[in-house]
Amino acid sequence: MLARIAILSAGKTFTDPLLVLPAMLIIVLLIAARKTSGTARRLIVISLLLTMLLWLLSTPLVAAVLTRTLYVAADSYTQPPEVILIASGGMIRGPAPEYDMPSYASNVRLIAGIEWWRQHPQARLIIAGADTWPGGRSTRTIELMRELAMQRGVPASAIELETWSTSTREHPIGLLKLRGITSNTRVGVVTSAWHMRRAAREFRLHFRNVIAHPAPLRHGSYAFYVNTLLPDPASLDVSTSALHEWIGSAWYALSR
């Protein structure tokens, strides 16, 4: 795909600490490298390279590339899913329980899952995954997701919660613990596009018929602007999630 080139005003991007501080550090390290030699210079050069790597990981362009490396397209299917499972993606804890809210990932997955369920309302709609907190297990995230689903018009009677699993590896096992679910059940899996590769692989270890239905990508565009080479916190978060996902996939593959 050819990148579109345009020049946009960076605006307040130039005052973002994630841009200003690394830029200042790079300048300082370049000056220091010229005035030192030996081991000290090598350490400065390593610090410079790490700072530049942090810069790159914080740019929208690199975040989009890393996200695209994980992308899995939705599966085509001839028979509709019997179960639509939405994997929870965590929550943002507020100062009080009434201020808790699902994370961006949980919201996007829920919306994608509800839209798909509306096409196949005969399917069982299941929201899966408990959180592990310092104080123990919590089902707060999936309860919040259920509330949002009801606000979007899904009847409470149509929503089930799978509360046993706490990880991607456990989601299919937790699903099998529910009544009427067998390895022959046609399972539609809804999760983030960057997470679908690992999730679908785990479900296919336990189910014969798995339909991947990834939620829309975040930071998935390759469009090129001046701003796409400038760091911002949101892009660093996306890059970190992508790298975490690759590490998680590698761990799952090695720990079999």
ZIZI-V151462 format. One record per residue. N is the residue number from 1. RES is the residue in three letters. OMEGA is omega in whole degrees, 0 to 359 (none if undefined). NEAR is the number of other ideal C-beta (glycine too) atoms within 10 Angstrom. Layout:
# ZIZI-V151462
n->{N N}
res->{RES RES}
omega->{OMEGA OMEGA}
near->{NEAR NEAR}
This chain:
# ZIZI-V151462
n->{1 2 3 4 5 6 7 8 9 10 11 12 13 14 15 16 17 18 19 20 21 22 23 24 25 26 27 28 29 30 31 32 33 34 35 36 37 38 39 40 41 42 43 44 45 46 47 48 49 50 51 52 53 54 55 56 57 58 59 60 61 62 63 64 65 66 67 68 69 70 71 72 73 74 75 76 77 78 79 80 81 82 83 84 85 86 87 88 89 90 91 92 93 94 95 96 97 98 99 100 101 102 103 104 105 106 107 108 109 110 111 112 113 114 115 116 117 118 119 120 121 122 123 124 125 126 127 128 129 130 131 132 133 134 135 136 137 138 139 140 141 142 143 144 145 146 147 148 149 150 151 152 153 154 155 156 157 158 159 160 161 162 163 164 165 166 167 168 169 170 171 172 173 174 175 176 177 178 179 180 181 182 183 184 185 186 187 188 189 190 191 192 193 194 195 196 197 198 199 200 201 202 203 204 205 206 207 208 209 210 211 212 213 214 215 216 217 218 219 220 221 222 223 224 225 226 227 228 229 230 231 232 233 234 235 236 237 238 239 240 241 242 243 244 245 246 247 248 249 250 251 252 253 254 255 256}
res->{MET LEU ALA ARG ILE ALA ILE LEU SER ALA GLY LYS THR PHE THR ASP PRO LEU LEU VAL LEU PRO ALA MET LEU ILE ILE VAL LEU LEU ILE ALA ALA ARG LYS THR SER GLY THR ALA ARG ARG LEU ILE VAL ILE SER LEU LEU LEU THR MET LEU LEU TRP LEU LEU SER THR PRO LEU VAL ALA ALA VAL LEU THR ARG THR LEU TYR VAL ALA ALA ASP SER TYR THR GLN PRO PRO GLU VAL ILE LEU ILE ALA SER GLY GLY MET ILE ARG GLY PRO ALA PRO GLU TYR ASP MET PRO SER TYR ALA SER ASN VAL ARG LEU ILE ALA GLY ILE GLU TRP TRP ARG GLN HIS PRO GLN ALA ARG LEU ILE ILE ALA GLY ALA ASP THR TRP PRO GLY GLY ARG SER THR ARG THR ILE GLU LEU MET ARG GLU LEU ALA MET GLN ARG GLY VAL PRO ALA SER ALA ILE GLU LEU GLU THR TRP SER THR SER THR ARG GLU HIS PRO ILE GLY LEU LEU LYS LEU ARG GLY ILE THR SER ASN THR ARG VAL GLY VAL VAL THR SER ALA TRP HIS MET ARG ARG ALA ALA ARG GLU PHE ARG LEU HIS PHE ARG ASN VAL ILE ALA HIS PRO ALA PRO LEU ARG HIS GLY SER TYR ALA PHE TYR VAL ASN THR LEU LEU PRO ASP PRO ALA SER LEU ASP VAL SER THR SER ALA LEU HIS GLU TRP ILE GLY SER ALA TRP TYR ALA LEU SER ARG}
omega->{179 180 175 183 178 179 180 175 181 177 185 176 183 177 180 180 180 174 187 185 176 179 178 181 178 179 180 181 178 178 181 181 180 186 181 178 176 185 181 180 179 178 178 179 178 178 178 180 179 178 178 176 177 178 182 180 182 181 178 182 180 177 179 180 180 179 181 179 181 189 174 181 177 178 170 182 178 177 183 178 174 178 172 182 176 180 179 181 177 183 175 183 179 178 176 183 182 178 177 177 177 177 177 181 179 180 183 179 181 181 179 181 179 180 179 180 179 176 181 185 177 180 174 180 186 175 192 167 174 177 174 180 178 181 180 181 178 176 185 183 184 174 177 179 176 178 179 178 179 177 179 172 178 180 179 182 182 185 175 177 173 191 185 188 178 181 179 181 183 183 180 179 178 179 180 179 181 182 173 181 176 180 179 180 176 186 172 184 178 175 180 182 181 181 189 181 181 182 181 179 180 180 182 173 185 183 181 184 181 179 179 180 184 174 183 179 170 183 183 185 177 181 187 172 175 183 183 177 178 184 172 185 182 180 177 178 180 179 178 179 180 179 177 181 177 178 178 179 179 179 179 181 183 185 177 none}
near->{7 6 12 10 9 11 8 10 9 15 8 7 15 11 9 15 9 18 18 12 13 16 15 10 17 15 10 14 20 12 11 16 17 10 9 14 9 7 8 12 14 12 14 19 15 11 16 17 11 12 17 14 11 16 20 16 18 24 20 22 20 22 27 23 16 21 22 17 12 20 13 17 9 16 14 6 14 4 8 15 24 18 20 26 30 30 27 29 21 13 21 13 15 10 7 7 9 7 9 15 15 23 15 15 20 25 17 21 27 25 17 21 26 20 13 21 22 12 10 13 12 8 19 21 24 24 28 25 27 22 16 10 10 4 6 8 12 16 17 17 23 27 16 22 26 19 13 17 22 13 8 12 8 19 10 9 6 13 20 17 17 25 17 18 19 16 15 20 17 17 26 23 15 20 23 16 12 17 6 8 21 8 12 10 18 17 29 28 29 31 31 24 24 27 25 24 18 22 23 19 17 19 23 15 12 15 21 11 16 23 23 22 23 25 26 11 17 19 22 15 16 13 13 16 16 13 17 21 14 20 26 18 11 15 23 18 15 24 24 14 19 23 12 12 21 15 10 15 16 11 11 15 10 7 7 5}
